[in-house]
């Protein structure tokens, strides 16, 4: 069948996860390179330029199972086919919603999917930075069954031949969450540097990840330990000075990480500095005590 990938490219259009997995397994057994097509924000431009000529394409738009969101007692599950637009107003995860609102343009948010973000594994990807801070698990299905992989393991190893990413699972929020980025604009432009911060008041910890500096989104462990020890968990607040120290430790943490690579317009030291600024701001936004609003005196 003739497709955008070329006259010899096979196109599979499954209607269920089982059919999609069967198509992937068949192509894997044949040793043919296969691409997954959901929103197409990465694949379609690559097909047009001929940079990724696959022998087969598995189109997933008809697989409605991949577009489901669910909430359990302790976790949220987001299908791989869920778009950024669908997440942008999701009240169950304010941090995920905030992240989704600043991804690309309106057109990208309408088409781009969770599975696409995982598949592209862009080290500056907005969603990957948030999912790293959230300690997400990636759910995969193959003909042999299903498995869950930590996000770091998935980014290191990728999918096995014949596997399909079906969903991502994150803990339910138990405190404030925020996502901040530096780019040409907050939306429509890729992130240069980004920071996701989640407060877990139940376990008395702060989880923070920085994107755009290291070779993948990076957890800033020393800064997290400082927060766990010094935040007043009885009130869920911290002094402004702690936010500054948190930012300094976050910058030191990403400076020591495997680097993303040099950018002549935005050198590493600039991006490290920006990471510290964003981390301090995110910490202050979620944890710094605010003065009660002043009441006007009666005339």
N, C-alpha and C positions, 0 to 999 in steps of 0.2 A: 504493500500500500504506500502511495506517495504521501509524504508528510513534509513539514518544514525542515526536517533533518536530512532529507534527500530521498531519491527515488527508491532506495533499497532499505529504508528505515521502516521497521515494523511498528505499528501503533496498536497498543492494547488499551481498551476502554472498559475496565472492570466496573461492576456495580456494587461489589462487596469487598470487605477486607480479604476474605478467603480467595476470591477471584484475583485480586491484586497480588497476593502472595504467591498464588499458583503461577501467574505470569512471570513474576520475578524469578521464581525457582526454575522455570523452564528456560529462561534466558541465561541464568547462571550456569545451568547444566550444559548449555550449548557454548558457554564461554564468550557470549556476546556482551559488549558494553551496553548498559541500559540506563536511561535517565528517567527520573520521576517528574511528572508535570502536574502541578497543582495551580498556584497563581500565575506561574510563568514569568515572574519579575526578573529572575536571573537566567532561566533557561532560554526563553524566547529571544532575547538579544544575542545570546551565545549562538543559537541556531542560525540567526540571520547573518552573523559574521563568520560562521563556519568554524568557530574555535572549539566547539564541543560536538563533533559529529557522532551521535550514538547509532548503534545498530538497531536499537529498539527504544520506544518511549512507552511508559505506562502512565496514562492520563488518569488522574484521581478525582476529578471534579464530580463524578457520579457516585462516589463512595460516601454516602451520607453519614456512615458510622464515624468518619474522621472529623465530622463537624460538630461533635457533641461536647458540651461542657458539663461537668458534674461536680457536686460538692458532697464530701463525706464529713464525718465527725471531726477529722483532723487534717484532711487533705483536700486539695482542689485538683481536678483532672481536666486538662484542656486537650481536645483532639487536635491531631496534626493538621487537619484541614480548616481549623478555625482561623479567621482573618483578624488582622489588627483592628479593623473597624468594629468587629464583633466584640473585641476585648476592651475597646476604648471606653466603654460605659459600664463595665462590669463592676458592680459595687462590692462584690465579694473579695476582690483583690485590688485595692486602690493603687498599689505600686505598679502592678501589671497594667492597669488601665492608664496610669500616667505615662508609663513607658510606651505603650501602644499609640498614644495620642501624638507623640513626637517622631514617629517613624515615617520618613519619606513624605511624599505628597499624598493628597486624598486618593489619587488613583492607586498608588502603591499600597496604601492602607486597605483599600477595598479588595485588592487582589492578593497581596502578600499573606502568607500563612505561617503558623508556628512551625510546621514541618519544613517549610522552605528555609526559615531562619536556621534551623538545626542542620539542614543539609548543606547550606552554603558555608556555615561555620566561620563567618566573617569575624575576625578578632575585634572589630570595631562595632559589631552588630549591637543595636540597642537591646533587643530581646535577650541575646545571650548574656549580656552584662547583668540584666535583672535576674535571669534564671540562675546564674552563677551565685549571686548573693542569696537567692532563695534556696540554694542547695537542691535543685530540681533533680528528679529522676526522669529518664527517657524510657518510654515503654515501646518495645519492639515485638513484632510477630513474624514468624516464619512457618514453614511447613512442619518444623520440628516442635513448635510451640511458642510460648511467649516468655519474655524475660524483661527485667528492669535493669537499667545501667545508670550509674551516677553520671551526671553531666560531664565531669572532667574525663571519666573513662570513655564516654561516647565521643567527645571531641578528640581524644587521643587516638582511638581505634576506629571510629566510624561504624557504619553498618557492616554486618557480615553479608556475604553474597546471599541473595534471596530474602533478606530481611526487609521489613517495612516499618518505619517509625509510625506508630499509631497515635501516640499521645505523649504529653509531658505531665508530670505530677509534682505539685509543690505543697508545702505545708500551708494550712489555713492561717491567715494573718492573726497575730496576737499582739499587735502594737502598731505604731505609725510606720509608714513606708514612704519613700520618695525616690525619684529618679531625676538626675540632673545631667545635662550634656552641654558641651561646647561644640558648635558647628557654625556653618555659614548663617543658618537660622535654626531655631529650635526644631522646626519641622522642615521638610523638603530637602534638607541637606544631610549628607551622612555625618555621623558623629566624628569629631576629631578626638575628644576625650569625653568619657562619661563616667558616672558614678551612681550605683544603686545602693541604697541603705535600707535595711529592714530591722525593726526593733521587735524582739521577742520578749514580752514582759512575763510570760509564763516561765520560760527557762532562764530569764535574766541575762540576755545576751544581745549583742548587736552584730549583724552580719552585713558586711560591706564588700562590694566588688568594684573594680575600676576597669574600664575598657579603653582601648586606644593607646596604651603604653607598652604593655607586655604582649608576648606572642599570642596570648588568649586572655579573655577577661580574668582578672586576678583578684583573689581574696587577700585582704590586708590583715593578716593574722595578728600582728603585734598591736595594731590599732584596735582590733576587736577585743583583745585581751584587756587593754586599758579600759575600754568602755565597760566591759563586764565587771571589772573590779571597782571602778570609781563612780559609775552612775548611781544615783540614789533610787534604788528600785522600789522603795516604798511610795515614791511620788512619780517615778518614771521621768525624772528631770536631771539635768547636769548643769554646772556653771559654764559660762561662756569660755573661760580659760581652758576647760577640758575639750571643747570643740576645736580650739586652735591646736592643742597637743595631738588630738586625734588626726587632724589634717597633716601635721608634720610626720607622724608615724605612718600614715597611709602613703605619703610621698616617698618615704624611705623604703617602704615595702615594695612598691612597684619599681623603684630604681634598681632594686636587687633582683628583680624577676628577669627571666629571659626576654630580651627586648624584641619589640615588634619589628624594628628596622628603622633606619634613619629616613627622615623626611626633610629635605632641604628647606622647605618653607616653615616647618614646625619641628625644630630639633628636639631631641630627647629631653633635654633639660627643661625646655618650655612645657612639654607635655607632662613631665613629672611634677613641675610646679602647679600646673593646672589641675592635676589629679588631687594634689593636696588641698587646693582651694575648694574644689568641688566637694571633697570628703568633709572638710570642716563645715561648709555650708549645709550639706545634707544632715550632718550630725546636729547642728544647731536647729535646723528646721524641725527635726523629729524629737529632740531631747532637751534643748535649752529652755529653762523656765521663762515664761513670759509674765510680765507684770499684768495684774488685773486691769481691765479698762477703767479709766477714770470717769467717775460720775459727775455730771454737771450739778452744781448747787442750785437749789430752788431759788427763784427770784424773790 
